[in-house]
Amino acid sequence: MDKREYLLDMINELVSIPSVTESSCESEPGEWVRGRLAKIKYFKDNPDNMKWIETPLEGSREKLHSLIVRIDSAAKTNRTILLMSHYDVVDVDVYGEHADLAFDMAGLNEAYNNSGDDVLYGRGVMDMKCSIAIEVDILEEFANDRSMFDVNIIASFVGDEENSSAGMRGVLPALAAMKAEGLDFLTAVNMEPGEAGDSGEPGPRVFLGTLGKLMPSVYVRGCAAHVGNCYKGFSSALAAANIITAAECSSELADPLHGKCQPSWICLDMDVMRAVYSVTVPDRAYVYFNCFTTTNAPADLVRQMRAVAASAFSKTSEHLSVSCKGLIAKGYDGAEFSPYPPKIFTLDELIKRAADNCGAEFEKNLDAFMRSLPSDDMRRRGIKIVDHIADLTGEEGPYIVCFFLPPWLPVRTDLTDDGRDVAVVGAVREIEEELEREHGIKITEVEFFAGLCDLSYVGAKVSAEDLSDFKRNMPGWGCVYSIPLEEMNSLGMPVVNMGPSGEDAHKKTERLYLHYSLDILPDAVRSLIRKLSERL
């Protein structure tokens, strides 16, 4: 069986596993990899070199497991390269009438009238089960011939990447422990599909970093009033709408670097908080946004949130004042609106007010409340915590609270003057030249993987001040959401992403281009490992 057919067989088996994020099957590809590698003599002789780790899913009833595999070079060394991949996939609702075929590559490609000569359709075929197959193939070959590389290989296979990276966050302590025991991680090589990280023209890509992400969030506590006397209230819904208007796609909030820019704040969710229907002006609402970062730190986002909140508060008061005067001129005889001065808090400031109001019972009360929250999306749980803290302050509305919701993905770039970063960039550019010389392929080099990925957690270099600013303004830190910050910061290695070629990740037309992905990429990854070893 030639290499392409060998890889295709593995891809077909992996795609057939419906490992949707936070489903009962999510960890099954890890079990598949584990079972396959366990048959090799190296792992029979070294069973401790495969670690099956439970990585808890906050707020979920499901269990998640991740796999870490270690193969030591025949020549004893501490020098190590980390290979990374995730095995969860997004759901298949978008497939419509073909949803039952999404994990059946043969059936789906037949339904799509695709011959499969150079294209394969299927959920996860590109994102990222092809990459898992390539990494497993490399591990099998290296385990049988440990002179293949003069560096050790650690491979992490994790889930939850498509949600909040619980898998990668969960294995950080194990990786940090390996480093503490003496392993020298030279770089991390991820194999996310190129099109998923740069949605330009399809084609091979290599990334020298990954974008950061923060989730700026606001909670609005308004003033309730009957809608017939609405000007005695302050609508949290109107304020939330003004927050979205001020922030959505704002060029002023963007974070450009090196002449490139991503979309700025994009609203992911907003709602008023009430359990039942009521003809009352809403007095509680929330909004949260996706925000890509390249240079902005948590403190920068806090300042931006304050400015957006203050502007929205003032515009809400102005709108109510103007509309009230207009209605009075038309015969309205209800209460007039009395403008409120803007009152903006960070979560940290709100917590201090609640602690002052409740005294010694505050922490005990808050801890009990957090632990009483049922399984649910961690964003919804975080918002409930902010609402509870607001209640504990005794503070009358209207006011707006600025905070963060999970996840947080720190930014990472190799385009620095750090010696190891420079060496990694040099090795990558050798691969670029090699691909053009030997295959006529012009691979596109991109600084940041824009689709967000787990490289953030192994490449992060975050200051103590940034960590503090984030933790102080994250509701439920350590209970609803956490990152092993010390372990994350201890790694801080250079990163590379070089994955398969395809299109339409997360869509029903997700597909893999076979020639580059199966005939060229596997050897390119092996060559990259060798060149990284030579330069580092």
Buried (B, 14 or more C-beta within 10 A) or exposed (E): EEEBEBBBEBBBBBBBBBBBBBBEBBBBBBBBBBEBBEEBEBBEEBEEBBBEBEBEBBBBEBEBBBBBBBBBBEEEBBBBBBBBBBBBBBBBEBBEEBBEBBBBBEBBBEBBEBEBEBBBBBBBBBBBBBBBBBBBBBBBBBBEEBEBBBBBBBBBBBBBBBBBBBBBBBBBBBBBEBBEEEBEBBBBBBBBBBBBBBEEEBBBBBBBBBBBBBBBBBBBBBBBBEEEEBBBBBBBBBBBBBBBBBBBEBEEBBBEBEEEEBBBBBBEBBBBBBEEEEEEBBBBBBBBBBBBBBEBBBBBBBEBBBBBBBBBBBBBBEBBBEBBEEBBEEEBEBEBBEEBEBBBBBBBBBBBBBBEEBEEEBEEBBEEBBEEBEEEBBBBBBBBBBBBBBBBBEBEBBBBBBBBBBBBBBBBBBBBEEEBBBBBBBBBBBBBEBBEEEBEBEBBEBBBBBBBBBBBBBBBBBEEEBBBBBBBBBBBBEBBBBBBBEBBBBBBBBBBBBBBBBBBBBEBEBBBBBBBBBBBBBBBBBBBBBBBBEBB
